[in-house]
Amino acid sequence: MATESYDENDGVRERCVKLWDVATSQSVATLLRGLDSAFTQLEFNPNGKTVAYSDEKRVRIWDAATGTHIFTLSNPRGRISSIQFNLLGTKLAAGDGVRILAQ
C-alpha cells in the first residue's frame, strides 16, 4: 500500500510517498521525496521497477527502488483523472476524463 505523507529530512518537513507492508502495518520505504503537490492516483508498474503518479496537471514516472525521477507528462488543459500501465508494463495510458493524453 502507498500513502502520501510528510517526512523530516535534515530538519525540513517535505511531502513524500510511503510504502507500507499491509501484513505488519510497518513503513518499508519512502519514495518521491519533495513532491510539490498532492497526488491524485498512484500506479505501480507490473514489473515493480517504476511507479507513476498523477497530480493536478501531470504524470510523473519514478524509479521505484531509488526514487529517481525518470519522466514527466504534462496536461496543460486540466487534471489527469486516470493512469494505468498495461499488463506487460511497457506502456502507460493517461487520461483527463475526456481523452487519452498519451499511451
N, C-alpha and C positions, 0 to 999 in steps of 0.2 A: 504494500500500500504506500502511496505517496501523499504528503500533505505540504501545504505552504506553511512556512514557519519563519521565525526570526532567530538568528544565531549571533552570538557575540564573537567577533573576530578582532583581536588586538584592541579591545575596548569599544569597538564600533558595532552597533546593532545593525545587521543587514538582513534583508529578505532572502530566503533560500527555499529549496525543496528538500524535505527529509524523506528518506525511505525507511519503512518500518517492517519488521518481521511480525506478521499477524499472529503467529502462534505464541510468541513471547511478549508482544507489545513493547518491544525494545527498538530504538532507533538503530539502524545498521549502517546508514550512510547519509551524508549531507552533500547535495548536488546543487549546481546552478546558483552559487553564491552571488550576491549583488544584483538580484533581479530589480528592475526599476518599476515594475507594475505587477499586479496580481494576475495569476494565470487563470484562464477560463476552462482549459482542458489540458490534460497531460496524457501522452500515449507512449508506451514502451514499444520499441521495435521488437518483433518476434525473435530476432537473433540476439537480443539482450545487449547489443553493443551501443545503441543510440536511444535517446529519448527526445521526443518532440513535445513542446508545449506551446499553446496559443494564448495570447493576451488580447488586448483590445484591437490591435491592428496588425499583428504579425504572428508568424510561426517561427520558432527558433528550434534548431536541432543541436543537440549536445552529445558529446561522448559520455556514455553512462558511467564508465569506470573512472575517468579523470575529471569530468565536469568541464571539459574544454568546449567552447562554442565552435560549431562547425559551419553553420549556415543560417541565414535569416531570410524569410519570405515576407514581404510587407504587403498590406492591403490598404491602400490609401482611401478607399471608399467606405470603410467601416469595419465592424467587428468580425473576427473569424469565429464562426459558430461550431465548426466541426473539423476534426482532423482524424485520419485513420491510415495506418500502414496496411499494405496488402499482406497476405498470409506469408509470402516469402521474405517480406521486409525489404524489398528492393524499390518500392515506390511509396510515397506518402501523398494522400489526397487532402486538400484543404478547401473548405467552402465557407461562404458567408451567409448561407440560407437562401440565396438566390441563384448562385452559380458556383461552379468549381473553379477555384483560383489557380490551382496547379495540381499536377499529378505526376 
